[in-house]
Amino acid sequence: MFDLSGLKDLASAKKKVQDKRAETAGSAFDNALSILEDFEYNPDKELLQEASNKLIESLQFNPDHAPSYVCLAYIFYILYEDEFALKYINIAESYYPEELPLAIREFKKKIMENIPWANKNI
């Protein structure tokens, strides 16, 4: 007869790993938001680099976390890298279960206004 106790242990271990990944992703995202808030008062590019590192860390643990992509789009927008900003806002949009919230749709429109080839689709 096949012993199922080993499978139960594996399932339990997998659940613990998933929970830890979600916790780590949330913590990294929260840290990134805090850093972006600091950036508002002290516009230093090093803070943007630090925030982007935290967002990437968050996405490593939770690759379908749409708010992390929105924040990356914001960082690229600030840096006048509108094509990268559009790329990340489009990725975020693909993970939203419904239509993007109004504020993010307006942000996307603002990004697209700065890209000549994307302007045709507004």
N, C-alpha and C positions, 0 to 999 in steps of 0.2 A: 504494500500500500504506500502511496505517496504522502510524504510528511508536509503538511501545509503550514506548519508553524514557522518555517523559514521564510515563506512568502509573506506572512503577516508581519514578520520583523522587517523585511525589505520595504513593505508598504508603509510601515510606521516611520522608518528612516527617511524614506522619500518625502513624506509629509513634513517631517521636521526640517528637511533641507529647503523645501518650498516655502515654509513659513519664515525661515531665516532669510531667504532671498528677498521675500516681500518686505520684511522688516528693514533690511539693509538698503533696498532700493528707496523706500520711503524716507529713511534717514538721510541718504545722499541728496534726494530731491529737496527735502526741507532745508538742508545746509545750503544748497544752491540758491533757493529762494531768499534765504537770509543774506547771502553774499550779494545777490542782485539788489536787495534793499539797501545794503551798504553802498553799493555803486551809485545809487541815486544821490547820495549825500557826498560821495567822494568818487567822482568819475575817473577812476584809474583803470587802465586796460588790464593790469594784473588781476584785478578783481574779476573782470570778465573771463580771464583765462581760468581762474580758480573755480568760478561758477560753472563754466563749460566742462571742466574736469569732473565736477560733482554730478553734472547732468549725464555725462557719458557713463560714469560709474552707476548711476541710477538705471540707465538703459541696459547696462550689462546684466543687471539682476532682473530687470523687468522691461524687455525690449518693446512691448506694446503700450508703454506709458505715454499717452498722447500729451499730457502737460509738459513732460520733459522736452518733447520735440518743439512745442510752442515756445518754451523758454530758449531753446537753441536758436530758433528762428529770430527771436527778439535780439539775442546777442549778435547774430550776423547782421541784422537790420541796423543796429547801433553802429556796427563797424563798416557800414555802407557796402556790405556783401549781399546785395538783394537777391541774387540768383540762389545763393545758399539758403538765405532766409526763406525764399519761396519753396525750395526743396523740402526744408524741414516742416514748414507749415502744411505742405501737401501730405507729408508722411503723417503728421498729427491728424489731419483730416481723415485719412484712411482708417485710423483707429477709433474715431468717434462713432458710436453706434447710430447716431442720428446726425442731423445737420450740425455744423459747427455753431457754437454759441455766437451771438451777434457781435460781441467785442472782438472775437477772433476772426470772424468774417470781415469785419471792418479793417482789422490789422492786415489780413491777407490782401485786401483791396489796396491798401496803402503801399504794401510791398510791390504789388503788381504795377502800380502807377510809375514806379521807378525803373521798370524793365521794358524797354521798347517792344520786344517781341511778344511779351505777355500782355501788353496794353491792349492788344486787339481783342482779347477775350473778356475784357471788363464789361 
